[in-house]
Amino acid sequence: MFNGTGEKLIASEVLLKGKKDKVMEILLQVALLVLGFVMLVKGADWFVDGAAGIADRFGVPQLVIGLTIVAMGTSAPEAAVSISAALKGSADITIGNIVGSNILNILIILGLSSAIVALAVAKSTVKIEIPYMILITILLLGLGFTGNVVSFGEGIILWGAFLLYLAYLFVMSKKNKEEVTEENKQSSLWKLFLAAVVGLVLIVWGSNVTVDAATSIAKAMGMSERFIGLTIVALGTSLPELFTSVSAAMKGKADIAIGNIVGSNIFNILFVVGTTALITPVTFTSGFVIDTTIAIVAAVLLLVCVWKKQRLARTAGIFMLICYGAYFVYLLQ
């Protein structure tokens, strides 16, 4: 009788210790989650200030900075995930990662940014960059649909389109070079560069910490891998764009906010998918046809919303958020 009671007490203590360990693990991950968000917020703040300052210092239009340095920098997680996966022989995740991120970038990030504050959109963005984003998304759909794979040769096509995009940006920066004021000349270049680099490091690092912590919490609470992948991981790789665009919008840097997303989406398709295809054929399953079509529809919706007034209004942003909610419901079916 005593032995039986002792065994029950030991089992109870082990169970209690297990629960305590689980609670402590969740509390640790919550702390890391908070830390990750702090890194994202401060990183985005410094990155936007540094990038905008560099643009002012050299008279480069902030739209060009948004479409290049900011866009490519905030796309680092998508690029890292896709290219490293290709090197490990798992290129089949590339299309889902890129297309899902591009949909989220437009509907969630621009939707949220414009819901906070209406965003003015540059004429060139309305007439050239957004249509180009739509065109290359249609190109991706065509390349994948014809052979269920994006091949080496098609990777070269995507890279050719990427070089064409860079050439356009170079010409635009030369043509629209802004006058450098005395105040901007006095800005310390190395401090601006340091702020941009440290900010970008904090953004990428913070997104990794946030995704890992949120995933651990979700698993501890019994959420499925599929749900985690469709929500936390998908949002996680877009956190840099989210915090950078929202921060830029709140600072009145609309060109960076819009340019960041449009440039990031172009970069994701042309550079990330193109580079991955040069390493190994990229699988494009039939299910991606619907997702890529939705990415095209999201881009067209953005163009329609800004075409007339060259402005992304709050009502349009709210509508975009509702559209992503509908897409998310579809994903859960």
Disulfide bonds with the S-S distance in Angstrom:
none
